[in-house]
């Protein structure tokens, strides 16, 4: 065996997925127009893991070094055994977290989360605009008031709460309003991320931010962080490698996508992927019903887009970028969603500020696989 390959395989054995985002059910009580999973009331997978299988999976996650398990969906609180799963996570000394639309999060559920006795547990609640815009995006009347109530209940119970906003053209100009609204509810952090053309949003390309508007978004985050500091966070699809980077993520330089390196995504039927946002068939590395999770995770032939990255993988402007070996194309989900390539990312601050024009939205999306969002039943 080539010595370099032997060294790479040895390195793979040292990796551990610190954070897991797990779609415990695809079922949802809303039908959001930006949902990359096309989740909805009738979208539950017919083969979702049983409680017994899910508990077994949690134990396997502990075995490979997982530190935090984020229970997501769909809407995680629609799964009847969510508390059982969260208790198992906590019992194994891992951090239980949730991403929710907040509609079902009442005092009773908050008390159950509090009873997990994990002060580091947290709940992320989606807030996508003012009342009119949020309810429209969520296609559910009253959803804004419910999300607001959820944040207030979490604050009252002393549970860490964050607000999550996916930015598109409908709420782009409402960010200051959203900021003021969520900070009044005592959140510890507001996470801002870019809406990408998967699932239902792929059918509404006019709602997508252009790269130029993306630059405005990044500047907004940088300006707000000067005021609010760590209480505002740009997701991993925000950046990279300009003077703005120091304002967006001052602790450390962007070091590339974590999928299959420090992060893992799981679907409700046991599929394993490097990132839950990457669910196209070619990104499914295996299924826990067919193979043990540790065998999937430590397989040196899997998650190859990050684990076996080579410079010649780069495409487009990313191929000539001086930061290409560190960045590897930024957020893999964003790159692939818009260009059909994991290694050519038009949503990069360095690229935009260098005056490198991106293809038209029509051309970008024309290159993307047509099956996006259609992998669900």
C-alpha angles and dihedrals in degrees: 000000000000109000091231091053091048089052091048091052090050089051091051089060090060095056122105130183101236094181127034124191107200125189096211090182135006091209115109137178091221137053104215117193092223097048110133091197095051086230121176147142093291098037103091111136110247091223103047117156117271120236090259092051092046093052089049089052091052089054090050089052090055089051093060095048105265114169104181130029116196112201108211141154153123082320111330095205089064089070105090095214097049091117092051090053094045091050090053091050091051093044089057090052096251123131114256116212136169139209110203143161086229097231095118098033104112133156093275093057091043089054089053091052090048090050090061084081093221109131088188093059114112142184124217114207121195115236114177107173144316116322096278095046096040093051091048094049090046092043087221124111112226094020093119092054091047092050090049091049090050091055091049093049092049090051091049091051093048095244120145108252130187132186120226123201125187105203122223135148092278095061102021094103093041096066095105089052092048090048093054093045098051096041089056086060094060100249117169095216141010114211117203120195139171119257110232133200102263128120114348095355090062085069092053105052092159088071093060121102115244117230088258091054088045089060089053089052092052091049089050091054092047092050093048092049089059086063105031102025117194092001088085120057132182112216122237090273089067121088154353145204106319133105086275090064091073089057096045100047108007096166096068143356119260105267101184137271115328097208110132090002107066100349138057136186127212129191125213093256094054102264115151123216134162091245128013089230090063104071103139109126093255090060096052104104097187145307127264091225090063102034137019114261094237090055090052094044096048096042104120091209096060132081084026096162088074105016095050099031117159129186092241089065091075120105139186118000089340087069092065098035113120090223096051096114093052099038101038090196100315118249107016093207093054094044094050096041093057104030108021088239129101090209105048114071120179092182097077123121093213090054095047094045090051088060095246106155118225121222115264115278089250092053094045094050091043088064093051120096111269093222095071110140093004096099091090124088 
